[in-house]
């Protein structure tokens, strides 16, 4: 339990990214690969949103003093990245549905052999 208390947000985000990368490289099911890419995306977004965030930083809402205000630019960029990530996942799922309907499989190996024929 002591290890869990010492891990930071950035280490958690890096671990989440590499868990998603491992899943994307090792899965044979197309749906699991798409989910792994989504996990990688969330790991990258978490890392960049939480990087360079001071301990006592507060959201930039009216009434917050400037000296303790968090920089809103990384968070704004990550909101854009979330929208792009959701769009990419939606396109992957739409293409998956089309491929699964046409070739009747969700496995990469079977799909590649059926496409080559």
VENZI-V71505 format. One line per field, one symbol per residue. burial: # if it has 9 or more other ideal C-beta (glycine too) atoms within 8 Angstrom, else .. A space follows every 50 residues. Layout:
BEGIN
burial: ???
END
This chain:
BEGIN
burial: .........#.#############..#.##.################### .......#.....#...###...##.##..##..#..##..##..#..## ..#...##.##..#...
END
